[in-house]
Amino acid sequence: MAPVLAVQAITGKDGKLELLSETTVRLATMLGTEAWDRDEASRLIAYDAELSAKIRRAASDGASCTLGSADAAVSRLGQGKVVALAVAHSLRQPYSKAIQTLGLAESQLWRHAVAAASAVERMRSHLAQPIPHECLAAALLHDLGYLVFAQTLPADVQALLAEASKQGWTNSRLAESELAGTDHAAVGGAIAGHWGLPPVFVDAIAYHHAPNQIPTARFAHVAHVVNIADMVAATIGESLGNREQGPIDEAGSMMKLALSGEQFSSVCQEVHDDLEDVLYWYS
């Protein structure tokens, strides 16, 4: 099944997988097109009571009381964290559900996504070059395609994919291509495009295992960061499926970003140690 056909199969005229709110899409669009407007972002958030409360609470982390305005919270957090929190607000519930046919336990996809986002934050102190603002939200979104698979693939095909996932990353993606005619990354990118997310997010999701295929340097940079973040999450045990083999940096992302093996190990340890706190912050 081609990515576009998979998206059409679950959306149709009723939009069954419209997970991101209109506010979240608009915030992500401002961020991903380098047109961030703090006043407009604050206005959008203020109109969404639940999201506003979430962002104000997150911005008040460690303070004695919650910040009183969305504008103050947006100013304190910065654009990347604001959009990541908006994405998390939309995805937490569907990501937390078990997808038994794909071998995913309750909260497994959510924990993996948050661990990847945490890895993005932790990499900042280990990389000489800046990490683009889009990377946090892209890390949360990168395995979105599994939700599409859960709604489009027959149960017997999903069971075969769940079995293949135990054999390692490469075997899992090969099985997806053979059994579904595509892989979770391409399908995730297609649904992100269907939602109207900017190309930087679409490419980061669709090519998070193959960032070298992205021709635009800035977009490829985001995808390389997400690829490493995905590997960090898997290395600390927050993997998807029940893989017996650890991740392999097939795209050479660590070399591209000049992240040493020692630095990668440090990031893994930091993410592992703080994951429960980060899960609470995103909740």
Beta strands, then each sheet from edge to edge (+ up, - down):
end
